[in-house]
Amino acid sequence: MPRPILATIHLAALRHNLDRARRAALDARVWAVVKANAYGHGIERVFDAFRGADGIALLDLAEAERVRALGWRGPVLLLEGVFEPRDLELCSRLGLWHTVHCDEQIDMLAAHKTQVPHRVFLKMNSGMNRLGFAPERFRAAWTRLDALPQVDEISLMTHFSDADGARGIAHQVEVFERASRDLPGERSIANSAATLRHAATTRADWVRPGILLYGSAPDFPEHDAAHWQLQPGMTLAAKVIGVQQLQPGDTVGYGSRFMAEQPMRIGVVAVGYADGYPRHCTTGTPVLVDGVRTRMVGRVSMDMITVDLGPVPEAGFGSEVTLWGRAANGAVLPIDEVAEAAGTVGYELMCAVAPRVPVAVEPLDAQ
Ligand SMILES: *Cc1c(COP(=O)(O)O)cnc(C)c1O
């Protein structure tokens, strides 16, 4: 018997979330962002759910090759562009569109020999100060690109630092619009948070949702996934493999971090930090046992956690434990709540599910 732990990828939920992005983005085209192996879900596994996207965006060239190998003929965008000259050969061969965010990338393009001119997305640094040309240098970069025979169409893009928070995006939208006002070309500015929260001010030709596709709220805890009508794209579940009866004063696990104040039953669950369950979770982190909400107690070990079976007296050896996602009875534990308990974000938990965890794909039903 394999160890009783399983990650399940819910294709119908992923497709629902893509539709949700489409409805939020009015008439924009939608890039499905599948970087980091589809935020840990697996590019090959999620592909069927995202066939309805207008394009696939990612940043690793090997992942772009995998998307083409799946038979995807539509647009593929490299969100960080190329890293070295030979990457441009792959772009020519596979018809990849690529971001251009610095002079070195223009130099590489100018030296690239190709029969097929490339579609590029020229990126402005409108205030995040990660990738992109400064606003006052944007036009010069555009002019230089426009003069290259290697370049076909030039689109314009930027990225927001605070679309999920109080600062918002207005200051960056203003910078972007001012510095690109009379340049031709399609625009792409919104990530998940901007797509959901700022649809009116980010009207553009293309949106770039990532995290929302996987069912995590980009602005948790201000809003949760249910608020945005997002469904969990992944469930991480395990089983109870042992039960302990505690008396007052008994402690649980390494460091005796939890002490029983009254008689209680503890379930030992086959998941630990070696599976990607965050070790930063402490007593109180929510879990579902047989679809009933309860809490983790004590420390996360490499291969086990311990949970309070108080709210589920009928539970015992073999009971289903949902670490995040959807339980068999339909109850949902949002990944964002677990991430918050670990002092991180849903993104990190999804991306960190360990290779040793077996994965099942719940197919799209053929209705
Ligand atoms: C990752 C990424 C996105 C998607 O961001 P989410 O917050 O996951 O929606 C969009 N644009 C760029 C440039 C990115 O790198």
The ligand as an SDF file (V2000), in Angstrom:
LIG
                    3D

 15 15  0  0  0  0  0  0  0  0999 V2000
    3.1290   35.5990  -12.3920 C   0  0  0  0  0  0  0  0  0  0  0  0
    2.7730   36.7250  -13.2640 C   0  0  0  0  0  0  0  0  0  0  0  0
    1.4150   37.0240  -13.4910 C   0  0  0  0  0  0  0  0  0  0  0  0
    0.3080   36.3070  -12.7780 C   0  0  0  0  0  0  0  0  0  0  0  0
    0.2380   36.7770  -11.4480 O   0  0  0  0  0  0  0  0  0  0  0  0
   -0.8950   36.2840  -10.4440 P   0  0  0  0  0  0  0  0  0  0  0  0
   -0.7300   37.1240   -9.2510 O   0  0  0  0  0  0  0  0  0  0  0  0
   -0.6080   34.8470  -10.1630 O   0  0  0  0  0  0  0  0  0  0  0  0
   -2.1800   36.4660  -11.1550 O   0  0  0  0  0  0  0  0  0  0  0  0
    1.1340   38.0430  -14.3780 C   0  0  0  0  0  0  0  0  0  0  0  0
    2.1120   38.7220  -15.0100 N   0  0  0  0  0  0  0  0  0  0  0  0
    3.4160   38.4620  -14.8080 C   0  0  0  0  0  0  0  0  0  0  0  0
    4.4400   39.2580  -15.5080 C   0  0  0  0  0  0  0  0  0  0  0  0
    3.7890   37.4690  -13.9320 C   0  0  0  0  0  0  0  0  0  0  0  0
    5.0770   37.1910  -13.7340 O   0  0  0  0  0  0  0  0  0  0  0  0
  1  2  1  0
  2  3  1  0
  2 14  2  0
  3  4  1  0
  3 10  2  0
  4  5  1  0
  5  6  1  0
  6  7  2  0
  6  8  1  0
  6  9  1  0
 10 11  1  0
 11 12  2  0
 12 13  1  0
 12 14  1  0
 14 15  1  0
M  END
$$$$
